[in-house]
């Protein structure tokens, strides 16, 4: 029982992925899928693959902005290094957010004097990225709602996406004004009585510092826009590689953003199976048959996976480095890859 209790989340996520995989495998014509794969235009696939590079750079810069609001000024190469390591582990851990745990571990080792603060920035970076994706998706999909709500399946998941968007908007406002509430002496006295109050106070200090950096947070939200655009470009270039004709661009971009948001939720094993089932149903709204949709989904996943595996090179070199804590007056040590 203890084994099941401690691993219940993993079991549920695995079961969801397995169920979706079974549904996709049973309904797909794999001969047709293989035909689509063999007839792809490799040049467009290369362009799609390269479109992911700006995403890595933008996300690394965004995280560096957030670190700076806590007085931590790591070199861009170091932040890129840690981001690629997180990208590597996200391919194997639960959900697309699994690599964040590894990023927290490594950035805390780099800045041991501010472990809580730098670890908190990883969470904030993820939240800002997801909220930006939600708002971006709402802006894209609002005029496409009649299409997106035209089947029971897509209506349920589009509604889920919009519920998260509303929740994201409320949470963003709440996170901005909450420090005013927490500053009250009575609330502080209550928090000081909680178990592990010293750790709670460190988290609250990190949160308050982040909330006060309102301009930095807005800038981080703004720089997420080109990252989302690059993701859409990746998907569009795959459709060109597959020779999919006459695609409705705005509806396609709306679908891609909604699906990417849904698979980012930690409810499956890195979105495996869920991604294919979602694309099959949503792309069907555009007249794209199930086999083509499954091929698109798998291609999109593989291109992202290759980038994650490239992060393994960063991890392989990084983990052999001596991680001596930096002296108090030193902001960081030299990134190992910069010595190559």
Secondary structure, 3 states (H helix, E strand, C coil): CHHHHHCHHHHHHHHHHHHHHHHHHHHCCHHHHHHHHHCCCHHHHHHHHHCCHHHHHHHHHHHHHHHHCCCCCCCHHHHHHHHHHHHHHHCCCCCCCCHHHHHHHHHHHHCHHHHHHHHHHHHHHHHHHHHHHHHHHHHHHHHHHHHHCCCHHHHHHHHHHHHHHHHHHHHHHHHHHHHHHHCCHHHHHHHHCCCCHHHHHHHHHHHHHHHHCHHHHHHHHHHHHHHHHHHHHHHHHHHHHCCCCCCCHHHHHHHHHHHHHHHHCCCCCCCCCHHHHHHHHHHHHHCCCHHHHHHHHHHHHHHHHHHHHHHHHHHHHHCCCCCCCCCCCCCCCCCHHHHC
